[in-house]
Amino acid sequence: MEWIGDARLAAGPEATWYLEAAFTPGAQLGTVYDDPTTPVVVTGIEEVTRIRIPSGRLVVDAPWHDDEVREYERGLPTSPPRELAARIPPGAYRMEIAWTAGPYEFFGEHFDGVECAATRLCISDEPVTGWEMALGVDDDVDRLQPGERVRFSSDANVGCFADAGAWTALAAPFRTYVDGTPSPRDSEKLPGWCERVSDESRQADLVTFHAESGGVVWLGRTRTGDVAAIVVTSGLPGAKA
């Protein structure tokens, strides 16, 4: 039986195009701001690592929030992480970053304009036949306004994929503050300025990635409705995805 998604969550033509083009080396995603003659091109897809999600429950959120620093310092309750309502099979999954380049000049200095176009968690190699926004466990699709996109926020432009079952231990190093200043954390540095924290007692991981102001999370569904990919794109207003 073929999957039929909820039209309120379905990616429109522009978002669908972006989600597919972002992971196609050589594709042009647009042009440099204020310079329509210089294209922004996908330069490559980088495999960052594999993430262990033994519970099959996935958090896609910022690992910390600046407005909760007081609670972190005092050990007070904080808001729950944004756990996706969709479940995935327990396992270890490949995480990839799509990189773009759009060279530009600023006050006489030249920059390569390298940016992260999207971050992807590869759940299976099955072809994606449709995209839809990923709801969190506390989201209500009936409350969505036409054209509204559900997303997570991040003041520090950092998001993460993490096993929900081990979230408290995995997020703790990012939430240790003294006098309003983050304490040094023992994390593994990965390509693309990403970090990994692991909970070996649960064989679970948290891996960070760049997320401009947060991000919109998209589920790539197969013909039968299984989740084949989870992609995070820019949370900035006006982004195609």
Disulfide bonds with the S-S distance in Angstrom:
none
